[in-house]
Structures are given as C-alpha cells and as structure tokens.
Amino acid sequence: MHRALTSLTMTPGSLSALGRFLILAGLLLVILGAGLIFLPRLGFFRLPGDIVIERRNLVVYIPVVSSIVLSLILTLILNLIFRRW
C-alpha cells in the first residue's frame, strides 16, 4: 500500500514539468482561439480548391486546401517549438 502512495507523490521536478506543460497548452489554446476568430475574416477558409456544395436547405463545406495549408503551418510551428526543447 505504501508503495502505491509514493508513486502518486508529486516531486518538485514533476510539478515544474506539469506547470510548463499547462503554460504551453494554454498558449496553444489562445493561439488556436485567435486563429478561429481572425482567419475567417481574412478569407482563409474560402481558398480555391475548397469544396462548397450549396442546395436549397443544405450547405456542405469541405476545406481541402485550407486543411493542407493549416497542416503545413502547424507542422512548421511545432517543429520550431520542439527543436528548441
């Protein structure tokens, strides 16, 4: 029983690692939220190559090119972040 309790104990090193993770996760959420607010205003999610099907009571939007561009941008950003760590 004592062994199980010691494995759950937080050490100062693990607390600082948890703190860094929470700060990074919070920053990523802020960046994601800002992107969701500002990118549609710039026309980012209506790029040529995105598929839009409009009918009387239905609109289907498939962001093919937007997804590829967003994936490339996130790949570059995450590579820059994790190379420094």
C-alpha positions as CSV (number, residue, x, y, z in Angstrom):
1,M,0.0,0.0,0.0
2,H,2.8,2.4,0.9
3,R,4.5,1.7,-2.5
4,A,1.4,2.8,-4.4
5,L,1.1,6.0,-2.5
6,T,4.7,7.0,-3.1
7,S,4.2,6.6,-6.9
8,L,1.5,9.2,-6.8
9,T,3.5,11.7,-4.8
10,M,4.4,14.8,-6.8
11,T,8.1,15.9,-6.7
12,P,9.2,19.5,-7.3
13,G,10.6,18.5,-10.7
14,S,7.4,16.9,-11.8
15,L,5.4,19.9,-10.6
16,S,7.6,22.3,-12.7
17,A,7.2,20.0,-15.7
18,L,3.4,20.0,-15.2
19,G,3.5,23.8,-14.9
20,R,5.4,24.1,-18.2
21,F,3.0,21.8,-19.9
22,L,0.0,23.7,-18.7
23,I,1.5,27.1,-19.8
24,L,2.3,25.6,-23.2
25,A,-1.2,24.1,-23.6
26,G,-2.7,27.4,-22.5
27,L,-0.7,29.4,-25.1
28,L,-1.6,26.9,-27.8
29,L,-5.3,27.3,-26.9
30,V,-5.0,31.1,-27.1
31,I,-3.3,30.9,-30.5
32,L,-6.0,28.5,-31.7
33,G,-8.8,30.7,-30.5
34,A,-7.3,33.8,-32.1
35,G,-6.9,31.9,-35.3
36,L,-10.5,30.8,-35.2
37,I,-11.6,34.4,-34.8
38,F,-9.3,36.2,-37.3
39,L,-8.6,33.6,-40.1
40,P,-12.2,33.5,-41.4
41,R,-12.2,37.3,-41.6
42,L,-9.1,37.2,-43.8
43,G,-10.8,34.7,-46.2
44,F,-8.5,31.8,-45.1
45,F,-11.3,29.2,-45.1
46,R,-12.5,30.0,-48.6
47,L,-9.4,29.2,-50.5
48,P,-9.6,27.9,-54.1
49,G,-9.8,24.2,-54.1
50,D,-12.1,24.0,-51.1
51,I,-15.3,22.2,-52.0
52,V,-18.6,24.0,-51.4
53,I,-21.9,22.4,-52.3
54,E,-25.0,24.6,-51.9
55,R,-28.5,23.4,-52.2
56,R,-31.8,24.9,-51.1
57,N,-31.7,23.9,-47.4
58,L,-28.2,22.5,-47.3
59,V,-24.6,23.8,-47.5
60,V,-21.7,21.3,-47.4
61,Y,-18.2,22.8,-47.0
62,I,-15.2,20.6,-47.3
63,P,-12.0,22.6,-46.7
64,V,-9.5,20.5,-48.6
65,V,-6.9,23.2,-49.5
66,S,-7.4,25.0,-46.2
67,S,-6.7,21.8,-44.3
68,I,-3.5,21.3,-46.2
69,V,-2.3,24.9,-45.6
70,L,-3.2,24.7,-41.9
71,S,-1.4,21.4,-41.6
72,L,1.8,22.9,-43.2
73,I,1.7,25.9,-40.9
74,L,1.2,23.9,-37.8
75,T,4.0,21.5,-38.8
76,L,6.4,24.4,-39.2
77,I,5.4,26.0,-35.9
78,L,5.6,22.7,-33.9
79,N,9.0,21.8,-35.5
80,L,10.3,25.2,-34.4
81,I,9.0,24.7,-30.9
82,F,10.2,21.2,-30.3
83,R,13.7,21.6,-31.8
84,R,14.5,24.1,-29.0
85,W,13.3,21.8,-26.2
